Amino acid sequence: MPDFRFRDDDLVISTYAKSGTAWTQQIVAQLLFGPDPDLEVAEMSPWLDLRVPPKR
């Protein structure tokens, strides 16, 4: 994500691999925004280090 810029109010969630990162993101999102079943955590909390090879 070369166009990504941090804001002053951003939170960084950092966990060890396979230790519940998505679960932690969901908990933080619900603490910040309330229990919204329509909240798309993947949209609100991007994985900046996710590498997906292009489809050929």
C-alpha positions as CSV (number, residue, x, y, z in Angstrom):
1,M,0.0,0.0,0.0
2,P,2.3,2.7,-1.2
3,D,-0.5,5.4,-0.8
4,F,-1.2,4.6,2.8
5,R,-0.6,7.4,5.3
6,F,-0.9,7.1,9.1
7,R,-3.2,9.6,10.8
8,D,-2.6,11.0,14.3
9,D,-5.5,9.0,15.7
10,D,-4.6,5.6,14.1
11,L,-4.1,2.5,16.3
12,V,-1.7,-0.2,15.3
13,I,-2.6,-3.8,16.2
14,S,0.5,-6.0,16.3
15,T,0.3,-9.6,17.3
16,Y,2.4,-12.8,16.8
17,A,1.4,-15.0,13.8
18,K,-1.5,-17.3,14.5
19,S,-2.3,-15.7,17.9
20,G,-5.7,-14.1,17.2
21,T,-5.0,-11.0,15.2
22,A,-8.4,-10.9,13.5
23,W,-10.0,-11.6,16.9
24,T,-8.0,-8.7,18.4
25,Q,-9.1,-6.4,15.6
26,Q,-12.7,-7.3,16.2
27,I,-12.5,-6.6,19.9
28,V,-10.8,-3.2,19.4
29,A,-13.4,-2.3,16.7
30,Q,-16.3,-3.2,19.0
31,L,-14.7,-1.2,21.9
32,L,-14.3,1.8,19.6
33,F,-17.5,1.6,17.5
34,G,-19.9,-0.5,19.6
35,P,-21.4,-3.9,18.7
36,D,-22.3,-3.3,15.1
37,P,-22.9,-6.5,13.2
38,D,-22.5,-4.8,9.9
39,L,-19.1,-3.4,10.7
40,E,-16.6,-4.7,8.1
41,V,-13.4,-5.1,10.1
42,A,-11.3,-5.8,7.0
43,E,-12.4,-2.4,5.6
44,M,-11.9,-0.5,8.8
45,S,-8.6,-2.3,9.8
46,P,-6.5,-3.1,6.8
47,W,-3.7,-5.6,6.9
48,L,-0.8,-3.6,5.6
49,D,1.7,-6.5,5.5
50,L,-0.7,-8.8,3.6
51,R,0.9,-10.0,0.4
52,V,-1.3,-11.6,-2.3
53,P,0.3,-12.7,-5.5
54,P,-1.4,-11.5,-8.7
55,K,-3.7,-13.9,-10.5
56,R,-2.3,-15.0,-13.9
